[in-house]
Amino acid sequence: MRQKKERFITIRQTVLLIICFSIGGGILYLPNTAAKVLQSGGWLWIFGVGLLVILSGLITAFLIRMFPEDTLVELSQKLLGKPLGIAVSLMLILFFFSFVPLEVRILQELVNISILQQAPFWFVGGLFLLTLAYAASQNIKSIVYVNELLMEIALGVGLVVTVLAWQHFDPVHLLPVFGESRINPAHFREELGVAYIYTGFPVIFFLVPYLKLPQKVVKATFIGTAFLTLIYTFFTLTVLGVFGYKETLNLTYPGLELAKSVNLETVILERLDLVLIVSWISAIFTTCLVSYFFTALSISKLCGFKSHSLVAWALAPLTYYLSTLFTNYFVWKEYSAYLGFFALLVTVLLPAILLIAALIKRRSIQGNQ
């Protein structure tokens, strides 16, 4: 008989987990991608993608609510049979794990840009991964509480920086909203890459057995995805309004440049970009922590291990090696586009297939009764 899990995660904590899995280092270069896709109207592209993600998140939440005691590992085998269920679990494991090497590399670049310019990857990335493996080897309650604290700090600092940047906001930079042919097929990879930063809601595949009120998972998913959409839209709108789309196209990390543009007379906050980076390292850490933890947890469930701790430590060398493959900005930016395509499969196609399978199974059971 399967041991009943302690239900302790609140709606607020669920929302923060959805946000943290999405809002890592990718947001710092998001306006650059949006400007490539729709120029001065890039913020509309971000908002439109967000609406589709909200819909996909709700489909996933409706599915999960039907099976409040199961994670995806058990759920997929119930609905699709053991072979296909294992294949689905492996796909989701790969999905969660694929975020970690990318975020580690972004962290390294941010540290080299603004804090420790000569710091080697073995020092920054290695130390980060050791910390990550130790944190991910703990229980889910510790993960939830750490995320709750660090995510609130990162969101607070990010919001303050964005609001202060409005001192340079010029609405003219957002014109024309519509004009020339906007969506360029040559930038199809960038268009797909936007999907990668919205993919936080699949964490509910593993959270629902721990929710205090599993029937509220739809509400939590809606709030989380809607809040993400508003954050990304507001941030992209601000960057485009401050710099204009032409200048944004030439900025590798528009988020850092936005922080540098803020003028404060306080000596302590003279370098606001450093404050943003230090706080955003915590956001990258929480993104990696949640991804890493659920990867280790899924593998341990699939293999029948009693604990995920050994899996968490065993993944560290592989993560380090994969991170070294992203040698520069252009390499991992291209990788993020492929990750965006993979994210569409996991966040749009997979929940739809599982929901259809669940409805068919429910109807067949009702028909037999």
Secondary structure, DSSP 8 states (H G I E B T S, - for coil): --------B-HHHHHHHHHHHH-SGGGGTHHHHHHHHHGGGHHHHHHHHHHHHHHHHHHHHHHHHT-TT--HHHHHHHHH-HHHHHHHHHHHHHHHHHHHHHHHHHHHHHHHHHT-TT--HHHHHHHHHHHHHHHHTS-HHHHHHHHHHHHHHHHHHHHHHHHHGGGG--GGGG--SS-S----GGGHHHHHHHHHTTTTGGGHHHHGGGBSSGGGHHHHHHHHHHHHHHHHHHHHHHHHHHH-HHHHHT-S-HHHHHHHH-----GGGS-HHHHHHHHHHHHHHHHHHHHHHHHHHHHHHHHT-S-SHHHHHHHHHHHHHHHHT--SHHHHHHHHHHHHHHHHIIIIIHHHHHHHHHHHHHHHHHHH-
